[in-house]
Amino acid sequence: MRRHAKMTFLFILGLMASCGDTSIEPQEKKLGRFYLEREYVNSAWGRHVHRGVFIDSGGVVITYDLGNSPEAWQGTANELYTEAELWAKLHSNDTVRGSIPADTLSWLRTLAYASVSGKMSDTVGTGADIGLSIYSCYTLEGANSLFRRTELRVEGDLGYHNTSPGAIELANWMALRNQESGSRLITSMDW
């Protein structure tokens, strides 16, 4: 009898361990590391400018300036980057400018991952020789620790945007941060 009770107990214990969450409630998706970037690129009038603001997964706000060399940063066609490639771009004449609070950072992370599936609007020509202001996010993708670059909004010589509600909200937040800092993207990149 005692042996039978012990076997029953072990059977129930094993059954409980093998059961997963079978509820029909939405499951929380675990979101990983991410980066946000706003960059300005212009090659008008024979002078190349490429500078930006980067927010890392810890909320640190960093500005960078790649100088006047168009070869300083070559993106990849598939928009997948290693973390080392992103940091190599970032650490060119870089300066830490501040940090983002943890609660805001959590919200931004959610918006970044929601932006990945968005479609792009039609492209319109909006100016000439004013360059491009590009708002992007980088989200961790797959087991290879690669970060996917997703454009949120582009303004300047051309204009288009990611139609995902998350991308629109994220780009609006980034643009608002630029306005709050009292600087224009074309002349200054400090947040």
N, C-alpha and C positions, 0 to 999 in steps of 0.2 A: 504494500500500500504506500509506504513511504517513497519507494522508488518510483511509483506511478505518479505521485504528487510532484516529485522533483522533475520528472520528464515533462509533465504538463506545464510546470513553471518555466522551464527552459524553452519549451515550444512557444509559449505565449510571449516570452521575452524576445525570442528570435523573430517572431511575427511582428511585434511592435517595432523592432529595429529596422525591419525591411520595409515598413510602410512609409511612404512619402506623404507630403502634403497633398491631399486629394481634394482640397476645397475648391470651389468654383470662384472664389474671390480673386480679383486681380493680384498677381504676384509683383512685388516690388522688384524692379530691375536694378541690379547693382551697376552703378556707373563708375568708371575708372578715371584715371588721370586725364587731364585735358589742358589745353593752352588756348589763349585768346590773343589775337594780333590785329593791330590796325597799322597799316603801312602806307607810306606815300612814295610813289615812284614817278619820276618825270625826267625825260631826256630832251626836252624842248630847248631850243636856242643853244645847242652844242654843249650843254652842261647836264651831266647825269646826277640825279639825286635819288637816294633810296634810304629812307629812315623809317623807324616805326616804334610802336609801343607794344610790349608783350606782357601778358599776365600768365604766370606759371600756375601749376596745380596747387601750390601753397598760398597763392594770392599775392605773390610779390610782383610789383609793377616795375618793369624795366624798360628804359628807352635804349635804342641802338641807332647807329648811323653807319651805313656801309660805304659812305663816301661817294666819290665820283667815278667809280669803276663799275661799268655794267656787268662785268664778269664776276663781281664779288659774291653774287648769289645766283646760282642756277637752280631753279626749281625742277622737279621731276614731272614727267608727263603723266604718271599715274597718281600724282598727288599723295604718295605715301612716303613718309620720312621716318628715319630712326630718331631717337631722342638726341643722339650725338649730332646729327645733321641740323636739327633745330637749334641746339645750343651753339653750334659753330656760327650760324647766322646771327644769333642774338648777341654773342660776345664780341662784337666789333664796335668799339667805341661805345660801350654800354654803361648805363648809370641806373642804379636802383632809385626809384622815385617814390615808393611808398608801398602800401599793401591794401588788400581788399579784406573786409571782415569775413569770418567763417560762414555766417549765415547767408551773406550775399554771394559768396563763392559757391556755396551749395546750390543756390538758385541758378547761378550762371552755368554751373556744370549740367544741370538738368536741361537748360535751354540749349546748350551746345550739343548734347547728345540727341535732342529732339530735332535739331537742324539738319542732321546728316541726310535724312530721307527727303528733304525738300527739293523742289524743281526750280529751275531758274526762269525768271521773267524774260520777256523780249529785251534785246539790247537796243538802246537809243543813243544817238549821238547828242551830247549835251554841251560840248565846248571844244575848244582847240587850244593846244599848248598849255593846258593847266594841269596835266598829269592825271594820275589815278590815285584815289584814296580807296584802299581795299580793306574791308573788314572780314576777318576769317576766324575760324576756330579749328583746332586740331584735336581729334578724339582718338583714344586708344582703340585699335582694331585688331582683333584676332590674337592668336597665340604667339605671333612673331614680334610683339611689342613695337608695332609700327603705328604711327599716327597719321590719320587721314585728314587732309586739309579740306575744309568745306568753306566755300565763299559764302558770306552772308549778304554783303552789299558792296557794290562798286560805284563810286561817284567820280566825276571829273570829265575827261574827254569822252568817256562812255558812261552809261548808266544802266545798271540792271541789279536785280536782287533775288535772293532765295525766297521763295513764296511760302515756306514753312512758317507757321505762326511763331514757333520758337526762334527761328532765325531772324524774323522781323523784330521781335521783342529784344533779342540779344543785340542786334545791330543798333537799334534805337538806344539801348542802354549805353553802348560804347560811344555813340555819337553824342549823347547827353553828357557823358563824362568829359568829352573833349570841350563842349561848350562851358561846362562848369569850371573847367580849369582856366577859362579866360583866354584860351589860345585857339588859333585856327590851325587846322590840320596842315595846310599848305606851308605855313610859316614856322610852326612849332609842333613838336610831337609830345610834349610833356603832359602827363595826366596828373 
